[in-house]
Amino acid sequence: MEKSNKILIFDTELLDPFDAILLAIAISSKPHLLISRDKSFLKIASNYIPSSIPEDFTSTS
């Protein structure tokens, strides 16, 4: 598997460079919730900050 433009997380999950930047910014700004439709990104991000898809967020507000 080629890993040249990926960042390894937990030895099994890979973030592309743009997702890695977004996650780093989100972690440093300490949001109450990260909202995205990218389910693979949310799976990784949820290990660091609360994360949800837009449909879940709008149905609970």
C-alpha positions as CSV (number, residue, x, y, z in Angstrom):
1,M,0.0,0.0,0.0
2,E,1.4,3.4,-1.0
3,K,1.5,5.9,1.9
4,S,3.4,8.7,0.4
5,N,0.6,11.3,0.8
6,K,-1.2,9.9,3.7
7,I,-0.9,10.3,7.5
8,L,-1.1,7.1,9.5
9,I,-3.5,7.2,12.5
10,F,-3.9,4.2,14.8
11,D,-1.9,2.0,12.4
12,T,-5.0,1.2,10.4
13,E,-6.7,4.5,9.5
14,L,-5.3,6.9,6.9
15,L,-6.0,10.6,6.6
16,D,-5.3,12.5,3.4
17,P,-3.3,15.7,3.8
18,F,-6.4,18.0,3.6
19,D,-8.3,16.0,6.2
20,A,-5.2,16.0,8.4
21,I,-5.1,19.8,8.2
22,L,-8.8,20.1,9.0
23,L,-8.5,17.8,12.0
24,A,-5.5,19.7,13.3
25,I,-7.3,23.0,13.1
26,A,-10.5,21.5,14.6
27,I,-8.5,20.0,17.6
28,S,-6.7,23.3,18.2
29,S,-9.8,25.4,18.1
30,K,-11.7,23.1,20.5
31,P,-15.1,23.1,18.8
32,H,-18.2,21.7,20.6
33,L,-18.9,19.6,17.5
34,L,-17.4,18.8,14.1
35,I,-19.9,18.3,11.3
36,S,-19.0,16.5,8.1
37,R,-20.5,14.2,5.6
38,D,-17.2,12.3,5.1
39,K,-17.8,9.2,7.2
40,S,-14.3,7.9,7.1
41,F,-13.0,11.3,8.3
42,L,-15.7,11.4,11.1
43,K,-14.6,8.0,12.3
44,I,-11.1,9.2,12.9
45,A,-12.1,12.7,14.1
46,S,-14.5,11.3,16.7
47,N,-11.5,9.8,18.5
48,Y,-10.4,13.4,19.3
49,I,-13.5,15.7,19.2
50,P,-17.3,15.2,19.2
51,S,-18.3,14.6,15.5
52,S,-21.6,14.2,13.6
53,I,-23.2,14.2,10.2
54,P,-25.4,17.2,9.4
55,E,-28.6,15.2,9.5
56,D,-27.9,14.1,13.1
57,F,-27.2,17.6,14.1
58,T,-30.3,19.2,12.6
59,S,-32.6,16.5,13.9
60,T,-31.6,17.1,17.5
61,S,-31.7,20.9,17.5
